[in-house]
């Protein structure tokens, strides 16, 4: 397996509450775009569902489609993500959604993760292979 590392920055974030939870929590949906540099370069479109707890922390799940290149292979790829937000940073795990890629990334397989402090760029890593 190869490893890609780098950073991504959020370029837009549109989050809507779709249900309030008794006791102070809420369920939200966020549409997000970002830019990737490093081993993964290009742009990403994300959809995340979040469950906020009364203390402001949250659990999130989502799909992320990245269009660009991974170590000189061009195309697009979709990641499933799951993670936690503690009120100041989001930490999550990614896995490549099999058979959802295009171009030279159609056969991409792998997993990784990210660490995203609020108001800063996020660091990511991806361990992968192309079948």
Secondary structure as GFF3:
##gff-version 3
##sequence-region A 1 131
A	DSSP	beta_strand	2	21	.	.	.	ID=ss1
A	DSSP	beta_strand	25	38	.	.	.	ID=ss2
A	DSSP	beta_strand	40	52	.	.	.	ID=ss3
A	DSSP	beta_strand	58	70	.	.	.	ID=ss4
A	DSSP	beta_strand	73	85	.	.	.	ID=ss5
A	DSSP	beta_strand	89	96	.	.	.	ID=ss6
A	DSSP	beta_strand	102	103	.	.	.	ID=ss7
A	DSSP	beta_strand	108	117	.	.	.	ID=ss8
A	DSSP	beta_strand	122	130	.	.	.	ID=ss9
###
